[in-house]
Amino acid sequence: MEPIELTVAAIAYHFLTKYVEKAGEGLSEKTFEQAGKLWQRVKGMPGDTFRALKPAQENPFPEDFERAIREMEAVANQDLEFKQDIIDVVAVAKEEYPEYVKNLEAKLEQMKSQGGVINC
């Protein structure tokens, strides 16, 4: 299986934050379900797995989005089940929100090419 790329992790992260922070507001049922599955996997990982992403009581998502995305990418490339959950979120998002995902991909690629920080 090919390694997960930063852009794929960033797309999954974006939908994951929508799932958690806004209780899935605006997400279709399939996207909501896949993001929930990914979130449960994140919550079930050992406490030191995600230093930037691990859920906290008050603020489940860090200020350092790029670090969190890079952690997701690194863990996904070592954990096949986590990787599949990310792929599933992105696949459903591409199916249900194709223009939005396309715009997000373009924005991420532009930021990477300019050497800028990725900010979802």
A tleap script that builds the chain and sets N, CA, C and O, in Angstrom:
source leaprc.protein.ff14SB
mol = sequence {
  NMET GLU PRO ILE GLU LEU THR VAL ALA ALA
  ILE ALA TYR HIE PHE LEU THR LYS TYR VAL
  GLU LYS ALA GLY GLU GLY LEU SER GLU LYS
  THR PHE GLU GLN ALA GLY LYS LEU TRP GLN
  ARG VAL LYS GLY MET PRO GLY ASP THR PHE
  ARG ALA LEU LYS PRO ALA GLN GLU ASN PRO
  PHE PRO GLU ASP PHE GLU ARG ALA ILE ARG
  GLU MET GLU ALA VAL ALA ASN GLN ASP LEU
  GLU PHE LYS GLN ASP ILE ILE ASP VAL VAL
  ALA VAL ALA LYS GLU GLU TYR PRO GLU TYR
  VAL LYS ASN LEU GLU ALA LYS LEU GLU GLN
  MET LYS SER GLN GLY GLY VAL ILE ASN CCYS
}
set mol.1.N position { 0.836 -1.175 0.000 }
set mol.1.CA position { 0.000 0.000 0.000 }
set mol.1.C position { 0.886 1.246 0.000 }
set mol.1.O position { 1.857 1.322 0.752 }
set mol.2.N position { 0.552 2.205 -0.833 }
set mol.2.CA position { 1.320 3.450 -0.937 }
set mol.2.C position { 1.245 4.246 0.363 }
set mol.2.O position { 0.257 4.163 1.091 }
set mol.3.N position { 2.285 5.010 0.647 }
set mol.3.CA position { 2.238 5.850 1.845 }
set mol.3.C position { 1.182 6.954 1.716 }
set mol.3.O position { 0.884 7.422 0.617 }
set mol.4.N position { 0.635 7.351 2.845 }
set mol.4.CA position { -0.301 8.468 2.896 }
set mol.4.C position { 0.511 9.743 2.682 }
set mol.4.O position { 1.603 9.887 3.233 }
set mol.5.N position { -0.012 10.651 1.897 }
set mol.5.CA position { 0.651 11.923 1.668 }
set mol.5.C position { 0.068 12.977 2.599 }
set mol.5.O position { -1.038 12.828 3.119 }
set mol.6.N position { 0.821 14.025 2.795 }
set mol.6.CA position { 0.413 15.115 3.667 }
set mol.6.C position { -0.930 15.700 3.254 }
set mol.6.O position { -1.751 16.022 4.113 }
set mol.7.N position { -1.166 15.843 1.963 }
set mol.7.CA position { -2.422 16.412 1.478 }
set mol.7.C position { -3.608 15.540 1.869 }
set mol.7.O position { -4.649 16.057 2.272 }
set mol.8.N position { -3.462 14.231 1.754 }
set mol.8.CA position { -4.542 13.310 2.125 }
set mol.8.C position { -4.817 13.420 3.623 }
set mol.8.O position { -5.973 13.471 4.042 }
set mol.9.N position { -3.757 13.458 4.426 }
set mol.9.CA position { -3.925 13.602 5.869 }
set mol.9.C position { -4.608 14.929 6.197 }
set mol.9.O position { -5.454 14.985 7.090 }
set mol.10.N position { -4.251 15.985 5.491 }
set mol.10.CA position { -4.844 17.302 5.740 }
set mol.10.C position { -6.337 17.313 5.408 }
set mol.10.O position { -7.127 17.916 6.133 }
set mol.11.N position { -6.722 16.658 4.326 }
set mol.11.CA position { -8.143 16.584 3.965 }
set mol.11.C position { -8.908 15.815 5.034 }
set mol.11.O position { -9.968 16.254 5.479 }
set mol.12.N position { -8.379 14.677 5.444 }
set mol.12.CA position { -9.030 13.889 6.489 }
set mol.12.C position { -9.117 14.696 7.780 }
set mol.12.O position { -10.140 14.673 8.465 }
set mol.13.N position { -8.050 15.404 8.106 }
set mol.13.CA position { -8.016 16.223 9.324 }
set mol.13.C position { -9.109 17.287 9.282 }
set mol.13.O position { -9.788 17.525 10.281 }
set mol.14.N position { -9.276 17.921 8.134 }
set mol.14.CA position { -10.298 18.952 7.991 }
set mol.14.C position { -11.694 18.397 8.305 }
set mol.14.O position { -12.451 19.006 9.061 }
set mol.15.N position { -12.024 17.262 7.732 }
set mol.15.CA position { -13.343 16.675 7.972 }
set mol.15.C position { -13.458 16.129 9.393 }
set mol.15.O position { -14.546 16.120 9.969 }
set mol.16.N position { -12.357 15.681 9.949 }
set mol.16.CA position { -12.346 15.222 11.334 }
set mol.16.C position { -12.646 16.379 12.281 }
set mol.16.O position { -13.404 16.213 13.237 }
set mol.17.N position { -12.064 17.544 12.029 }
set mol.17.CA position { -12.341 18.697 12.891 }
set mol.17.C position { -13.801 19.120 12.787 }
set mol.17.O position { -14.411 19.498 13.787 }
set mol.18.N position { -14.364 19.058 11.581 }
set mol.18.CA position { -15.786 19.370 11.429 }
set mol.18.C position { -16.632 18.390 12.233 }
set mol.18.O position { -17.627 18.773 12.848 }
set mol.19.N position { -16.230 17.130 12.221 }
set mol.19.CA position { -16.960 16.094 12.957 }
set mol.19.C position { -16.969 16.405 14.451 }
set mol.19.O position { -18.018 16.352 15.093 }
set mol.20.N position { -15.811 16.725 14.999 }
set mol.20.CA position { -15.690 16.903 16.448 }
set mol.20.C position { -16.138 18.283 16.907 }
set mol.20.O position { -16.958 18.394 17.819 }
set mol.21.N position { -15.621 19.317 16.301 }
set mol.21.CA position { -15.883 20.667 16.787 }
set mol.21.C position { -17.312 21.135 16.573 }
set mol.21.O position { -17.852 21.866 17.404 }
set mol.22.N position { -17.917 20.737 15.499 }
set mol.22.CA position { -19.263 21.223 15.183 }
set mol.22.C position { -20.285 20.097 15.197 }
set mol.22.O position { -21.354 20.203 14.595 }
set mol.23.N position { -19.942 19.018 15.893 }
set mol.23.CA position { -20.835 17.864 16.003 }
set mol.23.C position { -21.349 17.410 14.643 }
set mol.23.O position { -22.507 17.018 14.502 }
set mol.24.N position { -20.476 17.466 13.650 }
set mol.24.CA position { -20.833 16.983 12.329 }
set mol.24.C position { -21.726 17.902 11.530 }
set mol.24.O position { -22.260 17.512 10.492 }
set mol.25.N position { -21.889 19.121 12.009 }
set mol.25.CA position { -22.756 20.082 11.331 }
set mol.25.C position { -22.375 20.228 9.859 }
set mol.25.O position { -21.225 20.520 9.531 }
set mol.26.N position { -23.334 20.024 8.998 }
set mol.26.CA position { -23.116 20.191 7.570 }
set mol.26.C position { -22.523 18.982 6.869 }
set mol.26.O position { -22.338 19.009 5.652 }
set mol.27.N position { -22.221 17.926 7.607 }
set mol.27.CA position { -21.665 16.727 6.987 }
set mol.27.C position { -22.789 15.776 6.603 }
set mol.27.O position { -23.791 15.662 7.310 }
set mol.28.N position { -22.615 15.104 5.491 }
set mol.28.CA position { -23.591 14.089 5.103 }
set mol.28.C position { -23.456 12.898 6.055 }
set mol.28.O position { -22.492 12.797 6.814 }
set mol.29.N position { -24.418 12.023 5.999 }
set mol.29.CA position { -24.417 10.860 6.891 }
set mol.29.C position { -23.183 9.977 6.681 }
set mol.29.O position { -22.576 9.517 7.648 }
set mol.30.N position { -22.812 9.740 5.421 }
set mol.30.CA position { -21.646 8.879 5.142 }
set mol.30.C position { -20.348 9.516 5.618 }
set mol.30.O position { -19.504 8.845 6.213 }
set mol.31.N position { -20.188 10.808 5.357 }
set mol.31.CA position { -18.974 11.493 5.800 }
set mol.31.C position { -18.931 11.530 7.319 }
set mol.31.O position { -17.878 11.301 7.915 }
set mol.32.N position { -20.057 11.814 7.946 }
set mol.32.CA position { -20.152 11.839 9.399 }
set mol.32.C position { -19.743 10.481 9.987 }
set mol.32.O position { -18.993 10.412 10.960 }
set mol.33.N position { -20.245 9.422 9.384 }
set mol.33.CA position { -19.938 8.064 9.852 }
set mol.33.C position { -18.444 7.750 9.722 }
set mol.33.O position { -17.838 7.221 10.653 }
set mol.34.N position { -17.859 8.072 8.582 }
set mol.34.CA position { -16.435 7.773 8.368 }
set mol.34.C position { -15.545 8.623 9.282 }
set mol.34.O position { -14.567 8.120 9.835 }
set mol.35.N position { -15.879 9.902 9.441 }
set mol.35.CA position { -15.101 10.766 10.330 }
set mol.35.C position { -15.214 10.276 11.773 }
set mol.35.O position { -14.242 10.327 12.527 }
set mol.36.N position { -16.399 9.801 12.155 }
set mol.36.CA position { -16.589 9.254 13.501 }
set mol.36.C position { -15.739 8.017 13.733 }
set mol.36.O position { -15.174 7.841 14.812 }
set mol.37.N position { -15.649 7.178 12.745 }
set mol.37.CA position { -14.818 5.976 12.836 }
set mol.37.C position { -13.345 6.360 13.023 }
set mol.37.O position { -12.639 5.765 13.837 }
set mol.38.N position { -12.894 7.356 12.262 }
set mol.38.CA position { -11.518 7.835 12.384 }
set mol.38.C position { -11.295 8.441 13.771 }
set mol.38.O position { -10.264 8.190 14.395 }
set mol.39.N position { -12.247 9.231 14.255 }
set mol.39.CA position { -12.123 9.864 15.568 }
set mol.39.C position { -12.035 8.808 16.680 }
set mol.39.O position { -11.247 8.957 17.615 }
set mol.40.N position { -12.836 7.752 16.578 }
set mol.40.CA position { -12.779 6.693 17.582 }
set mol.40.C position { -11.413 6.006 17.576 }
set mol.40.O position { -10.897 5.632 18.629 }
set mol.41.N position { -10.838 5.845 16.400 }
set mol.41.CA position { -9.503 5.239 16.292 }
set mol.41.C position { -8.471 6.157 16.962 }
set mol.41.O position { -7.603 5.679 17.693 }
set mol.42.N position { -8.561 7.472 16.717 }
set mol.42.CA position { -7.641 8.426 17.343 }
set mol.42.C position { -7.763 8.350 18.860 }
set mol.42.O position { -6.756 8.276 19.564 }
set mol.43.N position { -8.993 8.369 19.364 }
set mol.43.CA position { -9.213 8.343 20.812 }
set mol.43.C position { -8.723 7.048 21.436 }
set mol.43.O position { -8.338 7.039 22.605 }
set mol.44.N position { -8.727 5.965 20.688 }
set mol.44.CA position { -8.328 4.672 21.222 }
set mol.44.C position { -6.833 4.404 21.198 }
set mol.44.O position { -6.374 3.385 21.715 }
set mol.45.N position { -6.079 5.303 20.605 }
set mol.45.CA position { -4.625 5.104 20.520 }
set mol.45.C position { -3.958 5.483 21.839 }
set mol.45.O position { -4.492 6.288 22.602 }
set mol.46.N position { -2.791 4.901 22.103 }
set mol.46.CA position { -2.073 5.239 23.333 }
set mol.46.C position { -1.853 6.744 23.459 }
set mol.46.O position { -1.729 7.451 22.460 }
set mol.47.N position { -1.808 7.215 24.688 }
set mol.47.CA position { -1.710 8.641 24.977 }
set mol.47.C position { -0.554 9.363 24.330 }
set mol.47.O position { -0.652 10.563 24.071 }
set mol.48.N position { 0.534 8.678 24.062 }
set mol.48.CA position { 1.694 9.353 23.477 }
set mol.48.C position { 1.738 9.244 21.953 }
set mol.48.O position { 2.719 9.660 21.336 }
set mol.49.N position { 0.702 8.696 21.342 }
set mol.49.CA position { 0.688 8.531 19.884 }
set mol.49.C position { 0.647 9.875 19.181 }
set mol.49.O position { 1.425 10.120 18.258 }
set mol.50.N position { -0.246 10.738 19.606 }
set mol.50.CA position { -0.393 12.060 18.994 }
set mol.50.C position { -0.131 13.126 20.037 }
set mol.50.O position { -0.985 13.405 20.878 }
set mol.51.N position { 1.025 13.709 19.982 }
set mol.51.CA position { 1.306 14.790 20.928 }
set mol.51.C position { 0.502 16.044 20.554 }
set mol.51.O position { 0.085 16.795 21.435 }
set mol.52.N position { 0.288 16.268 19.275 }
set mol.52.CA position { -0.437 17.464 18.833 }
set mol.52.C position { -1.923 17.204 18.635 }
set mol.52.O position { -2.719 18.141 18.698 }
set mol.53.N position { -2.314 15.972 18.402 }
set mol.53.CA position { -3.694 15.686 18.019 }
set mol.53.C position { -4.534 15.036 19.108 }
set mol.53.O position { -5.762 15.099 19.048 }
set mol.54.N position { -3.920 14.424 20.083 }
set mol.54.CA position { -4.672 13.663 21.076 }
set mol.54.C position { -5.790 14.507 21.681 }
set mol.54.O position { -5.554 15.647 22.082 }
set mol.55.N position { -6.974 13.973 21.749 }
set mol.55.CA position { -8.112 14.733 22.262 }
set mol.55.C position { -7.884 15.238 23.679 }
set mol.55.O position { -7.375 14.517 24.537 }
set mol.56.N position { -8.258 16.456 23.903 }
set mol.56.CA position { -8.215 17.055 25.235 }
set mol.56.C position { -9.651 17.385 25.635 }
set mol.56.O position { -10.546 17.426 24.791 }
set mol.57.N position { -9.853 17.611 26.885 }
set mol.57.CA position { -11.209 17.872 27.360 }
set mol.57.C position { -11.774 19.183 26.809 }
set mol.57.O position { -12.904 19.209 26.321 }
set mol.58.N position { -11.005 20.265 26.882 }
set mol.58.CA position { -11.528 21.569 26.494 }
set mol.58.C position { -11.358 21.883 25.015 }
set mol.58.O position { -12.278 22.406 24.386 }
set mol.59.N position { -10.207 21.574 24.457 }
set mol.59.CA position { -9.939 21.901 23.060 }
set mol.59.C position { -9.324 20.685 22.381 }
set mol.59.O position { -8.125 20.442 22.520 }
set mol.60.N position { -10.130 19.917 21.647 }
set mol.60.CA position { -9.607 18.682 21.070 }
set mol.60.C position { -8.626 18.882 19.931 }
set mol.60.O position { -7.968 17.924 19.526 }
set mol.61.N position { -8.503 20.088 19.398 }
set mol.61.CA position { -7.597 20.294 18.281 }
set mol.61.C position { -6.594 21.382 18.585 }
set mol.61.O position { -6.936 22.422 19.150 }
set mol.62.N position { -5.367 21.139 18.210 }
set mol.62.CA position { -4.272 22.050 18.533 }
set mol.62.C position { -4.233 23.281 17.638 }
set mol.62.O position { -4.893 23.347 16.601 }
set mol.63.N position { -3.451 24.236 18.066 }
set mol.63.CA position { -3.211 25.421 17.245 }
set mol.63.C position { -2.264 25.082 16.097 }
set mol.63.O position { -2.335 25.688 15.029 }
set mol.64.N position { -1.382 24.116 16.320 }
set mol.64.CA position { -0.370 23.750 15.330 }
set mol.64.C position { -0.932 22.680 14.386 }
set mol.64.O position { -0.661 21.490 14.546 }
set mol.65.N position { -1.714 23.123 13.407 }
set mol.65.CA position { -2.365 22.198 12.487 }
set mol.65.C position { -1.354 21.386 11.688 }
set mol.65.O position { -1.533 20.186 11.480 }
set mol.66.N position { -0.296 22.047 11.246 }
set mol.66.CA position { 0.691 21.346 10.425 }
set mol.66.C position { 1.316 20.193 11.204 }
set mol.66.O position { 1.495 19.104 10.659 }
set mol.67.N position { 1.644 20.418 12.455 }
set mol.67.CA position { 2.218 19.344 13.272 }
set mol.67.C position { 1.230 18.192 13.418 }
set mol.67.O position { 1.608 17.026 13.301 }
set mol.68.N position { -0.037 18.519 13.673 }
set mol.68.CA position { -1.058 17.484 13.820 }
set mol.68.C position { -1.209 16.673 12.534 }
set mol.68.O position { -1.337 15.449 12.579 }
set mol.69.N position { -1.195 17.347 11.407 }
set mol.69.CA position { -1.334 16.666 10.117 }
set mol.69.C position { -0.130 15.771 9.862 }
set mol.69.O position { -0.272 14.645 9.387 }
set mol.70.N position { 1.048 16.278 10.178 }
set mol.70.CA position { 2.265 15.471 9.991 }
set mol.70.C position { 2.258 14.248 10.912 }
set mol.70.O position { 2.733 13.179 10.529 }
set mol.71.N position { 1.722 14.405 12.120 }
set mol.71.CA position { 1.591 13.252 13.016 }
set mol.71.C position { 0.617 12.233 12.449 }
set mol.71.O position { 0.876 11.030 12.492 }
set mol.72.N position { -0.503 12.709 11.916 }
set mol.72.CA position { -1.469 11.794 11.299 }
set mol.72.C position { -0.814 11.028 10.164 }
set mol.72.O position { -0.981 9.815 10.042 }
set mol.73.N position { -0.072 11.744 9.336 }
set mol.73.CA position { 0.615 11.128 8.208 }
set mol.73.C position { 1.589 10.054 8.697 }
set mol.73.O position { 1.612 8.948 8.155 }
set mol.74.N position { 2.384 10.368 9.706 }
set mol.74.CA position { 3.385 9.430 10.212 }
set mol.74.C position { 2.731 8.184 10.818 }
set mol.74.O position { 3.170 7.063 10.559 }
set mol.75.N position { 1.688 8.380 11.620 }
set mol.75.CA position { 1.005 7.237 12.240 }
set mol.75.C position { 0.328 6.393 11.165 }
set mol.75.O position { 0.380 5.164 11.218 }
set mol.76.N position { -0.304 7.041 10.195 }
set mol.76.CA position { -0.997 6.314 9.126 }
set mol.76.C position { -0.040 5.436 8.334 }
set mol.76.O position { -0.412 4.353 7.884 }
set mol.77.N position { 1.176 5.896 8.164 }
set mol.77.CA position { 2.145 5.128 7.394 }
set mol.77.C position { 2.734 3.971 8.195 }
set mol.77.O position { 3.518 3.185 7.664 }
set mol.78.N position { 2.360 3.864 9.472 }
set mol.78.CA position { 2.797 2.740 10.303 }
set mol.78.C position { 1.636 1.859 10.754 }
set mol.78.O position { 1.848 0.713 11.149 }
set mol.79.N position { 0.423 2.376 10.699 }
set mol.79.CA position { -0.751 1.664 11.199 }
set mol.79.C position { -1.757 1.528 10.049 }
set mol.79.O position { -2.421 2.495 9.674 }
set mol.80.N position { -1.857 0.320 9.500 }
set mol.80.CA position { -2.703 0.110 8.317 }
set mol.80.C position { -4.181 0.388 8.570 }
set mol.80.O position { -4.870 0.883 7.678 }
set mol.81.N position { -4.685 0.080 9.771 }
set mol.81.CA position { -6.101 0.341 10.052 }
set mol.81.C position { -6.379 1.847 10.108 }
set mol.81.O position { -7.385 2.319 9.579 }
set mol.82.N position { -5.487 2.584 10.746 }
set mol.82.CA position { -5.621 4.038 10.813 }
set mol.82.C position { -5.528 4.639 9.408 }
set mol.82.O position { -6.291 5.534 9.046 }
set mol.83.N position { -4.593 4.133 8.644 }
set mol.83.CA position { -4.416 4.578 7.261 }
set mol.83.C position { -5.696 4.347 6.457 }
set mol.83.O position { -6.122 5.220 5.700 }
set mol.84.N position { -6.299 3.189 6.619 }
set mol.84.CA position { -7.528 2.887 5.891 }
set mol.84.C position { -8.657 3.813 6.314 }
set mol.84.O position { -9.459 4.235 5.481 }
set mol.85.N position { -8.727 4.136 7.612 }
set mol.85.CA position { -9.754 5.066 8.074 }
set mol.85.C position { -9.579 6.441 7.425 }
set mol.85.O position { -10.565 7.073 7.045 }
set mol.86.N position { -8.338 6.906 7.296 }
set mol.86.CA position { -8.073 8.183 6.637 }
set mol.86.C position { -8.488 8.107 5.170 }
set mol.86.O position { -9.149 9.012 4.660 }
set mol.87.N position { -8.104 7.043 4.505 }
set mol.87.CA position { -8.459 6.857 3.092 }
set mol.87.C position { -9.978 6.845 2.919 }
set mol.87.O position { -10.501 7.422 1.966 }
set mol.88.N position { -10.679 6.191 3.838 }
set mol.88.CA position { -12.142 6.122 3.766 }
set mol.88.C position { -12.778 7.507 3.921 }
set mol.88.O position { -13.716 7.841 3.196 }
set mol.89.N position { -12.279 8.307 4.852 }
set mol.89.CA position { -12.806 9.661 5.036 }
set mol.89.C position { -12.600 10.473 3.758 }
set mol.89.O position { -13.522 11.136 3.283 }
set mol.90.N position { -11.405 10.420 3.213 }
set mol.90.CA position { -11.094 11.195 2.012 }
set mol.90.C position { -11.921 10.711 0.819 }
set mol.90.O position { -12.406 11.527 0.035 }
set mol.91.N position { -12.084 9.405 0.675 }
set mol.91.CA position { -12.863 8.861 -0.442 }
set mol.91.C position { -14.317 9.330 -0.381 }
set mol.91.O position { -14.881 9.745 -1.394 }
set mol.92.N position { -14.917 9.266 0.794 }
set mol.92.CA position { -16.308 9.701 0.944 }
set mol.92.C position { -16.410 11.212 0.730 }
set mol.92.O position { -17.338 11.694 0.082 }
set mol.93.N position { -15.448 11.952 1.281 }
set mol.93.CA position { -15.460 13.414 1.112 }
set mol.93.C position { -15.340 13.787 -0.362 }
set mol.93.O position { -16.028 14.693 -0.831 }
set mol.94.N position { -14.470 13.092 -1.094 }
set mol.94.CA position { -14.323 13.370 -2.525 }
set mol.94.C position { -15.609 13.053 -3.286 }
set mol.94.O position { -15.950 13.731 -4.256 }
set mol.95.N position { -16.311 12.026 -2.840 }
set mol.95.CA position { -17.569 11.636 -3.485 }
set mol.95.C position { -18.682 12.637 -3.176 }
set mol.95.O position { -19.452 13.008 -4.062 }
set mol.96.N position { -18.762 13.065 -1.932 }
set mol.96.CA position { -19.884 13.899 -1.506 }
set mol.96.C position { -19.616 15.402 -1.577 }
set mol.96.O position { -20.553 16.197 -1.653 }
set mol.97.N position { -18.358 15.788 -1.554 }
set mol.97.CA position { -17.983 17.201 -1.601 }
set mol.97.C position { -16.850 17.410 -2.604 }
set mol.97.O position { -15.810 17.957 -2.236 }
set mol.98.N position { -17.019 16.990 -3.860 }
set mol.98.CA position { -15.913 17.006 -4.816 }
set mol.98.C position { -15.299 18.383 -5.052 }
set mol.98.O position { -14.075 18.511 -5.094 }
set mol.99.N position { -16.115 19.397 -5.203 }
set mol.99.CA position { -15.573 20.741 -5.460 }
set mol.99.C position { -14.837 21.270 -4.236 }
set mol.99.O position { -13.779 21.887 -4.361 }
set mol.100.N position { -15.385 21.034 -3.077 }
set mol.100.CA position { -14.760 21.503 -1.847 }
set mol.100.C position { -13.397 20.835 -1.655 }
set mol.100.O position { -12.415 21.503 -1.332 }
set mol.101.N position { -13.342 19.530 -1.852 }
set mol.101.CA position { -12.080 18.793 -1.707 }
set mol.101.C position { -11.072 19.248 -2.756 }
set mol.101.O position { -9.890 19.416 -2.458 }
set mol.102.N position { -11.546 19.446 -3.984 }
set mol.102.CA position { -10.661 19.902 -5.050 }
set mol.102.C position { -10.049 21.264 -4.691 }
set mol.102.O position { -8.852 21.479 -4.884 }
set mol.103.N position { -10.864 22.169 -4.174 }
set mol.103.CA position { -10.373 23.487 -3.765 }
set mol.103.C position { -9.392 23.374 -2.600 }
set mol.103.O position { -8.383 24.078 -2.567 }
set mol.104.N position { -9.679 22.508 -1.664 }
set mol.104.CA position { -8.793 22.289 -0.521 }
set mol.104.C position { -7.460 21.706 -0.988 }
set mol.104.O position { -6.402 22.124 -0.517 }
set mol.105.N position { -7.506 20.745 -1.908 }
set mol.105.CA position { -6.278 20.163 -2.455 }
set mol.105.C position { -5.432 21.232 -3.152 }
set mol.105.O position { -4.215 21.280 -2.976 }
set mol.106.N position { -6.080 22.079 -3.934 }
set mol.106.CA position { -5.363 23.133 -4.655 }
set mol.106.C position { -4.719 24.104 -3.675 }
set mol.106.O position { -3.574 24.515 -3.863 }
set mol.107.N position { -5.445 24.464 -2.642 }
set mol.107.CA position { -4.915 25.373 -1.626 }
set mol.107.C position { -3.713 24.752 -0.920 }
set mol.107.O position { -2.704 25.425 -0.707 }
set mol.108.N position { -3.812 23.490 -0.561 }
set mol.108.CA position { -2.713 22.798 0.114 }
set mol.108.C position { -1.489 22.687 -0.784 }
set mol.108.O position { -0.364 22.893 -0.331 }
set mol.109.N position { -1.702 22.365 -2.049 }
set mol.109.CA position { -0.586 22.267 -2.988 }
set mol.109.C position { 0.094 23.621 -3.181 }
set mol.109.O position { 1.319 23.706 -3.261 }
set mol.110.N position { -0.706 24.661 -3.255 }
set mol.110.CA position { -0.149 26.005 -3.405 }
set mol.110.C position { 0.698 26.365 -2.176 }
set mol.110.O position { 1.796 26.904 -2.315 }
set mol.111.N position { 0.199 26.075 -1.005 }
set mol.111.CA position { 0.948 26.363 0.220 }
set mol.111.C position { 2.252 25.577 0.270 }
set mol.111.O position { 3.295 26.112 0.646 }
set mol.112.N position { 2.184 24.292 -0.115 }
set mol.112.CA position { 3.397 23.469 -0.104 }
set mol.112.C position { 4.416 23.988 -1.103 }
set mol.112.O position { 5.609 24.025 -0.801 }
set mol.113.N position { 3.969 24.388 -2.284 }
set mol.113.CA position { 4.892 24.870 -3.300 }
set mol.113.C position { 5.530 26.205 -2.926 }
set mol.113.O position { 6.631 26.524 -3.373 }
set mol.114.N position { 4.837 26.971 -2.113 }
set mol.114.CA position { 5.366 28.260 -1.671 }
set mol.114.C position { 6.156 28.124 -0.372 }
set mol.114.O position { 6.685 29.102 0.156 }
set mol.115.N position { 6.226 26.890 0.134 }
set mol.115.CA position { 6.960 26.648 1.371 }
set mol.115.C position { 6.254 27.179 2.593 }
set mol.115.O position { 6.855 27.346 3.654 }
set mol.116.N position { 4.963 27.445 2.436 }
set mol.116.CA position { 4.187 28.007 3.532 }
set mol.116.C position { 3.684 26.941 4.491 }
set mol.116.O position { 3.779 25.741 4.236 }
set mol.117.N position { 3.164 27.409 5.566 }
set mol.117.CA position { 2.598 26.535 6.585 }
set mol.117.C position { 1.220 26.093 6.135 }
set mol.117.O position { 0.447 26.881 5.591 }
set mol.118.N position { 0.924 24.838 6.367 }
set mol.118.CA position { -0.394 24.305 6.032 }
set mol.118.C position { -1.325 24.668 7.184 }
set mol.118.O position { -1.042 24.354 8.340 }
set mol.119.N position { -2.417 25.318 6.872 }
set mol.119.CA position { -3.370 25.728 7.881 }
set mol.119.C position { -4.762 25.375 7.387 }
set mol.119.O position { -5.257 25.983 6.438 }
set mol.120.N position { -5.383 24.420 8.007 }
set mol.120.CA position { -6.718 23.988 7.561 }
set mol.120.C position { -7.778 24.950 8.005 }
set mol.120.O position { -8.958 24.745 7.719 }
savepdb mol mol.pdb
quit
